[in-house]
């Protein structure tokens, strides 16, 4: 219900406007200064990275062109027609690709499990409230930091040389990165537990292992599983590109299709990867919500 | 999950007191175990059904892991040989060295390029995702269909890894850092769109009602009621992504999209281990510095609020 407010006299309005402007001035000045700094940094970065605006806009047309092209057959009986007219022809390699996507999921799974188990043990050693020795604690913290800062693909590149081509270096690379990332998150969870059960266990003569098992674990288990599932989602994406450096999974076929300009294959594999990622996200989200709900009820 | 910040030293106090408790009470409690078991049988019996379920779940997980390891031909011999190789590489890595100053400058320049790629890619993604955040927000976008379509569109973009985007952009714009910027932009666009829309959906409705009561139009509502609430949140998220993108920008060079990754993969492939260790150390140092700077700015912009990602 619109209502009209009485309009104040002009003199009063002018005074109010002046007061408002004065109140806003310092804030505006600060915003402008921040914007200027940002603009300078952006221009410097653009010059450094060799971004040429003219060339950039010249290529913008090529973007739509590429996406138009990967959804059209470039050879065979359906040449020149959109891929949806012949799904069988488009997904000609479905059996082979499905197997590779299965491999990709297995790589992500194995990497997540191995990494989560390693992160699990390391997190208790790195936690401020349960870590036994300060030197060990700090050493473990630094180790976790290095594991999660170096990208998994760099580990994969090195492992491919050390262990040979195949999914095995991919699993190991994901496992190391996962141990670093989950170790840190687990450690934060452990540092925030209620210490009374810990004291209780210690008071009844429990050893360090028994303290972890009976006082800490029941408090952190749901959180740990939730974080591990989240990491699994991330690792599925990571495992999909492991093949780029020869570390197994669907990535090998994707990079080949892109590099050799098999346009229809590129779109087919991309669609399969996106569908898989969405499906996994959906399933893990369900499980995670259930875990969180269970924790709230309990 | 709430985060409780312990005052410094409090933990040590707790620890030393628990040690005292253990020393005093532990042996006594252990000696009395039989009596305790008799008095509280339900505590010692546990929960057999729950235990069986947990055991079954763990057995399933282990079986799947075993299948994966069997399928990927893991063997002790292979792991042992590989670890031997890695140890050998590690000895070759010290001392880190580029083999001459001209190369050091090349590395430093490439590292600068990596940071520039991360910065420009993140900012471009934020600018692009900003309008889509409003489209995907249920409280701004009244119609269900555009909201739903925008959400699915953002999900699709998010499903493709940065590295895949890099390969696609290389085909479109050619090798070099520009493809890297576009790759970071593409993959973050999906993530930002989702995060921004969540921030918009979480705004307090009272300022909106205030603007409406004062006779403000729909754009005025967005400008004066919604924007001031979401800008600090968005700034925090953009900074956080800039940090993590510095890490991912190091790898897009592996496929030829500019930055330090090109040198890193080149050094690994040609087994120049001293260069590898130098490059990794340079990346670690840069990431640490950027983490520090951006954490400072983040706290200045949004205060001590935690960022949900």
Interface residues (C-beta under 8 A of the other chain):
Chain A: X2 X5 X41 X42 X44 X45 X46 X48 X49 X50 X51 X52 X55 X56 X59 X62 X63 X65 X66 X103 X106 X107 X109 X110 X113 X114 X128 X129 X146 X149 X150 X151 X153 X154 X157 X158 X159 X161 X162 X163 X164 X166 X167 X168 X169 X171 X188 X189 X192 X195 X198 X199 X202 X203 X204 X205 X206 X223 X237 X238 X240 X241 X244 X245 X248 X254 X255 X258 X259 X261 X266 X270 X273 X274 X277 X278 X281
Chain B: X1 X2 X3 X4 X6 X11 X14 X15 X18 X21 X22 X25 X26 X27 X28 X29 X30 X36 X61 X64 X65 X67 X68 X69 X71 X72 X73 X74 X78 X79 X81 X82 X83 X85 X86 X89 X112 X113 X115 X116 X117 X119 X120 X123 X155 X156 X159 X160 X161 X163 X164 X167 X168 X171 X172 X173 X176 X177 X178 X180 X181 X214 X215 X247 X248 X250 X251 X254 X255 X258 X264 X265 X268 X269 X271 X276 X280 X283 X284 X287 X288
